[in-house]
């Protein structure tokens, strides 16, 4: 079976980041199966060749992939047909409904892989004017376009003969589609996961030694954020919450591990540097230099695990989710950490049943209240235990790949 995946932004620099990590982990495992061949079609970059192989995955590139799909799709159709696909996975947002008709003449089964929930006008209230016009927030622009796209168009394309199947990462997103009239039997939930061998559990004495190594005292209550410095992920919310927290308790520290794009010389890398400067200026403006530490750049995984291990709570107060689900939540839960995050999309599903704490987006006061409650209360161990149990029972990438292949075989047989 020849599987062709159309996915914008897939390159060597993006393999560790969502949503490309999911595409990469599944594609390389499918390609390793006997009788399965995988080709990924992505957009070109000045540093990438038009054809290359990454871990056995054949990559073909085309300039301005999404634009070409939007204005007629002739070149993208030709490139897809060159791969002689038995099935095409189109990885994108609900806005893809606006131009998927342009590749109808491929005459092979097309599976639509949703990487985000349907847009919600209420959630946009949490986003500032500065964030709307930030040059790195292209996904937010797509979100706005999707919001203006009638749900009827998404439903009609999803239910049409053009789409043989739909993949979503959670039951939550499946129910959003069913709610607007998409046929439930066309939708398959294929979740994402993490590498569970990365677990690092420490006893109290080991934790104290590691805290000392990282210049943290035994007594400090440590809030940890890790990921992009982009404020759409709530980095500024975390800092603003500290202003309220230190009034009640000065023995709390917020650590932001600010991971930029792997290629710091890219346009995106420069934009994320601007975000870091914005956060540092905010810390200075609020006189929080003693309580907030920002570590810029790409941190080695072993160092990230160290900070995760010594933290008391992980805060991920997203205002907007670029790709579902955020794997950072799974990584924190696997280490038995209480996660405070926003009740958006799949996060609400992951942290339900007391596996974490949910707050509303862009509510520093709610975040502060939740942190102070954890610091003074006794719920931590119960939440931590439930979080770790949930994360430890997640399927691995091999099982997820098998589930997807079974779905693709059913799709091709029914086409």
VOKOLBA-342614 format. One record per residue (C-alpha): residue number from 1; residue in one letter; x, y, z. Coordinates in steps of 0.2 Angstrom, whole numbers. Example, Ala and Ser with C-alpha at 12.3 -4.5 7.8 and 13.67 -1.06 7.14 Angstrom:
<atoms>
     n   res      px      py      pz
     1     A      62     -22      39
     2     S      68      -5      36
</atoms>
This chain:
<atoms>
     n   res      px      py      pz
     1     X       0       0       0
     2     X       7      17      -5
     3     X       2      30       8
     4     X       4      49       3
     5     X       4      61      17
     6     X       1      80      12
     7     X       8      90      27
     8     X      14     108      27
     9     X      30     113      37
    10     X      37      95      38
    11     X      56      96      39
    12     X      71      91      49
    13     X      70     106      60
    14     X      51     102      65
    15     X      52      84      69
    16     X      52      86      88
    17     X      37      99      87
    18     X      19      96      86
    19     X      10      93      74
    20     X      25      86      64
    21     X      31      75      78
    22     X      15      65      76
    23     X      17      64      57
    24     X      35      59      59
    25     X      33      45      72
    26     X      18      37      63
    27     X      25      39      45
    28     X      42      31      49
    29     X      34      16      57
    30     X      22      14      43
    31     X      36      15      31
    32     X      45       1      40
    33     X      31     -11      38
    34     X      32     -24      24
    35     X      21     -19       9
    36     X      19      -1      15
    37     X      27      14       7
    38     X      26      32      13
    39     X      29      48       4
    40     X      26      65      13
    41     X      23      80       2
    42     X      27      96      10
    43     X      32     114       6
    44     X      49     119       1
    45     X      62     129      11
    46     X      78     137       5
    47     X      88     125      16
    48     X      79     109       9
    49     X      80     100      -7
    50     X      64      96     -17
    51     X      67      78     -14
    52     X      75      69       1
    53     X      74      55      13
    54     X      72      57      32
    55     X      73      40      42
    56     X      66      30      27
    57     X      52      42      23
    58     X      53      49       5
    59     X      50      68       5
    60     X      44      78     -10
    61     X      43      97      -9
    62     X      33     110     -18
    63     X      34     129     -16
    64     X      19     137      -7
    65     X      10     121      -5
    66     X      -6     127       3
    67     X      -7     142      -8
    68     X      -6     131     -23
    69     X     -20     120     -16
    70     X     -31     135     -13
    71     X     -29     142     -31
    72     X     -33     127     -41
    73     X     -22     112     -35
    74     X     -16     107     -53
    75     X       3     106     -47
    76     X      -1      98     -31
    77     X     -12      85     -39
    78     X       2      81     -51
    79     X      14      78     -37
    80     X       2      67     -28
    81     X      -1      57     -43
    82     X      17      55     -46
    83     X      18      45     -29
    84     X       5      32     -36
    85     X      -5      33     -20
    86     X     -17      20     -14
    87     X     -23      32      -1
    88     X     -19      51       3
    89     X     -19      58      20
    90     X     -22      77      20
    91     X     -16      84      36
    92     X     -24     101      40
    93     X     -37     111      48
    94     X     -56     112      46
    95     X     -52     127      34
    96     X     -45     114      22
    97     X     -64     111      17
    98     X     -62     127       7
    99     X     -50     120      -6
   100     X     -51     101      -4
   101     X     -63     100     -19
   102     X     -48     106     -30
   103     X     -40      88     -29
   104     X     -56      78     -32
   105     X     -50      71     -48
   106     X     -36      61     -40
   107     X     -49      47     -39
   108     X     -40      39     -24
   109     X     -47      38      -6
   110     X     -43      54       4
   111     X     -42      54      23
   112     X     -44      71      31
   113     X     -33      72      47
   114     X     -39      86      58
   115     X     -25      94      69
   116     X     -36     106      78
   117     X     -54     108      85
   118     X     -68     119      77
   119     X     -65     137      81
   120     X     -75     145      95
   121     X     -78     164      95
   122     X     -78     164     114
   123     X     -60     158     115
   124     X     -54     172     104
   125     X     -59     185     118
   126     X     -43     179     127
   127     X     -32     185     113
   128     X     -25     202     113
   129     X     -23     214      99
   130     X      -4     212      99
   131     X      -6     193      97
   132     X     -18     195      83
   133     X      -5     204      73
   134     X      11     195      78
   135     X      20     189      62
   136     X      22     171      70
   137     X       4     168      73
   138     X      -1     162      56
   139     X     -11     148      64
   140     X     -22     161      72
   141     X     -26     169      55
   142     X     -31     151      49
   143     X     -42     150      65
   144     X     -51     166      61
   145     X     -54     161      43
   146     X     -61     145      48
   147     X     -72     154      60
   148     X     -79     164      45
   149     X     -82     148      35
   150     X    -100     141      37
   151     X    -100     125      47
   152     X    -112     118      33
   153     X     -97     119      21
   154     X     -86     109      33
   155     X    -100      96      35
   156     X    -104      94      17
   157     X     -86      91      12
   158     X     -83      79      26
   159     X     -99      69      22
   160     X     -96      69       3
   161     X     -88      55      -7
   162     X     -72      65      -9
   163     X     -68      61       9
   164     X     -66      42      13
   165     X     -62      45      31
   166     X     -58      57      44
   167     X     -44      56      58
   168     X     -45      66      74
   169     X     -34      65      89
   170     X     -48      64     102
   171     X     -66      60     106
   172     X     -68      79     110
   173     X     -65      84      92
   174     X     -75      70      85
   175     X     -90      76      95
   176     X     -87      93      89
   177     X     -88      87      71
   178     X    -103      76      75
   179     X    -112      91      83
   180     X    -112     100      66
   181     X    -118      85      57
   182     X    -103      75      51
   183     X    -106      57      50
   184     X     -99      48      65
   185     X     -95      32      56
   186     X     -83      42      45
   187     X     -72      48      60
   188     X     -58      38      68
   189     X     -50      43      84
   190     X     -31      41      82
   191     X     -23      48      97
   192     X      -5      55     100
   193     X       7      49     113
   194     X      25      51     120
   195     X      40      40     123
   196     X      36      32     140
   197     X      54      26     142
   198     X      59      45     145
   199     X      51      43     163
   200     X      62      50     177
   201     X      56      47     195
   202     X      66      53     210
   203     X      65      50     229
   204     X      66      65     241
   205     X      84      65     244
   206     X      88      63     225
   207     X      76      78     222
   208     X      84      89     235
   209     X     102      85     227
   210     X      95      90     210
   211     X      87     105     216
   212     X     103     111     224
   213     X     112     108     207
   214     X      99     119     198
   215     X     101     133     211
   216     X      84     129     219
   217     X      81     128     238
   218     X      72     114     246
   219     X      58     125     252
   220     X      54     134     236
   221     X      38     130     227
   222     X      42     128     209
   223     X      30     132     195
   224     X      37     126     178
   225     X      32     131     160
   226     X      41     123     145
   227     X      38     125     127
   228     X      38     140     115
   229     X      39     157     122
   230     X      24     162     111
   231     X      11     171     122
   232     X      -3     162     114
   233     X       3     147     125
   234     X      -1     158     140
   235     X      17     162     145
   236     X      12     180     149
   237     X      -3     173     159
   238     X       9     163     170
   239     X      20     179     173
   240     X       5     189     177
   241     X      -1     176     189
   242     X      15     178     199
   243     X      12     196     203
   244     X      -4     189     213
   245     X       5     174     220
   246     X      20     183     228
   247     X       9     195     237
   248     X       2     180     246
   249     X      18     169     247
   250     X      35     175     241
   251     X      42     157     242
   252     X      36     153     225
   253     X      47     153     209
   254     X      41     152     191
   255     X      53     144     178
   256     X      50     146     160
   257     X      60     135     149
   258     X      58     144     132
   259     X      60     133     118
   260     X      63     142     102
   261     X      62     135      84
   262     X      77     123      81
   263     X      83     134      68
   264     X      86     151      77
   265     X      91     160      61
   266     X      74     157      53
   267     X      61     170      53
   268     X      51     160      66
   269     X      66     159      77
   270     X      68     179      76
   271     X      50     181      80
   272     X      51     169      95
   273     X      66     180     101
   274     X      55     195     101
   275     X      42     185     111
   276     X      56     181     124
   277     X      61     200     125
   278     X      42     204     128
   279     X      42     192     142
   280     X      58     198     150
   281     X      51     216     149
   282     X      35     210     157
   283     X      45     202     172
   284     X      55     218     174
   285     X      40     229     173
   286     X      31     219     187
   287     X      47     218     198
   288     X      47     199     197
   289     X      66     196     193
   290     X      68     187     210
   291     X      53     175     207
   292     X      53     172     188
   293     X      68     164     178
   294     X      67     163     159
   295     X      79     151     151
   296     X      80     154     132
   297     X      84     142     118
   298     X      83     124     114
   299     X      86     114     130
   300     X      93      96     130
   301     X      79      83     134
   302     X      89      77     149
   303     X      90      95     156
   304     X      71      97     153
   305     X      68      81     163
   306     X      78      87     177
   307     X      68     103     179
   308     X      52      93     177
   309     X      57      81     191
   310     X      60      95     203
   311     X      45     106     199
   312     X      30     106     210
   313     X      17     110     197
   314     X      17     112     178
   315     X       8     127     171
   316     X       2     127     153
   317     X     -11     141     152
   318     X     -14     140     133
   319     X     -25     154     125
   320     X     -24     145     108
   321     X     -19     127     104
   322     X      -9     126      87
   323     X     -11     107      86
   324     X     -20      95      97
   325     X     -16      88     109
   326     X      -1      97     117
   327     X      11      83     121
   328     X      19      93     135
   329     X       4      89     145
   330     X       8      70     143
   331     X      26      72     147
   332     X      22      81     164
   333     X       8      69     168
   334     X      20      54     165
   335     X      31      61     179
   336     X      17      62     191
   337     X      16      81     190
   338     X       0      91     193
   339     X      -4     101     177
   340     X     -14     117     177
   341     X     -20     121     160
   342     X     -34     129     151
   343     X     -51     121     147
   344     X     -48     121     128
   345     X     -51     107     116
   346     X     -43      90     120
   347     X     -35      97     136
   348     X     -52      97     144
   349     X     -53      78     140
   350     X     -35      74     146
   351     X     -36      83     163
   352     X     -54      78     167
   353     X     -58      67     182
   354     X     -46      76     193
   355     X     -31      71     182
   356     X     -26      90     183
   357     X     -33     107     186
   358     X     -43     117     172
   359     X     -44     136     172
   360     X     -51     148     159
   361     X     -39     156     146
   362     X     -30     172     150
   363     X     -36     172     168
   364     X     -20     176     179
   365     X     -30     177     195
   366     X     -37     159     192
   367     X     -20     152     189
   368     X     -13     161     205
   369     X     -28     154     215
   370     X     -25     136     208
   371     X      -6     137     212
   372     X      -9     144     230
   373     X     -22     131     233
   374     X     -10     117     228
   375     X       4     124     238
   376     X      -6     124     254
   377     X     -18     109     251
   378     X     -16      91     251
   379     X     -24      87     234
   380     X      -7      86     225
   381     X      -4      67     228
   382     X     -21      62     223
   383     X     -20      72     206
   384     X      -2      66     203
   385     X      -6      48     205
   386     X     -21      49     193
   387     X     -11      59     181
   388     X       3      46     181
   389     X      -8      32     179
   390     X     -17      40     164
   391     X      -1      44     155
   392     X       7      27     159
   393     X      -8      18     150
   394     X      -7      29     134
   395     X      -4      17     119
   396     X      14      18     111
   397     X      18      25      94
   398     X      18       7      87
   399     X       0       3      93
   400     X      -6      20      86
   401     X       2      16      69
   402     X      -6      -1      69
   403     X     -23       7      72
   404     X     -20      20      58
   405     X     -15       6      46
   406     X     -31      -4      50
   407     X     -41      11      47
   408     X     -32      15      30
   409     X     -34      -3      24
   410     X     -53      -2      28
   411     X     -54      14      19
   412     X     -45       8       3
   413     X     -56      -8       3
   414     X     -72       2       4
   415     X     -67      15      -9
</atoms>
